[in-house]
Each structure stands twice: as C-alpha cells, then as structure tokens.
Amino acid sequence: MTLDQVAVGQESIITKVGGEGELRCRLLDMGLIPKTKVKVQKMAPMGDPIEIHLRGYELTIRKEDAQKIEVQDI
C-alpha cells in the first residue's frame, strides 16, 4: 500500500521510499525514511495535498509524491 491510500486518522510505518534523484533525496531529508511511523492527519477534498504527522511535526505533501512512499499498517 502507498501513503496516498491510507485513511485519515490511520497510522502506518514507512517500508520503502521510491522516486529518483532529487525527489527521493528531498523526501528522505524531510524525514520520510523507512521504519518511521506516520499518521495521516488531513486530506484535501480532492485528495491533494495530504497532511501527515511524523517525528513530532506536521508535513504536507502532494498526492503524486505520497504514491512513491510504501507503507504497512500498524
């Protein structure tokens, strides 16, 4: 499952971060690394962007980027 498929209020653990080049490095720099627990806080009415909570802060990412992050349910 990817991060964009997680329901609001649900917690998951990141298993893999995809993407290439600068995008992948940027996602990793923002704290989206494997074995990190994330919780989907909010989702815009059209599903883009997605606000997540991880490592004590809120992060908003595009749905397109969330599709590159694989997660598993807790």
Buried (B, 14 or more C-beta within 10 A) or exposed (E): EBBBEBEEEEBBEBEEBEBEEEBBEEBEEBBBEEEBEBBBBEBEEEEBBBBBBBEEEEBEBEBEBBBBBBBEEE
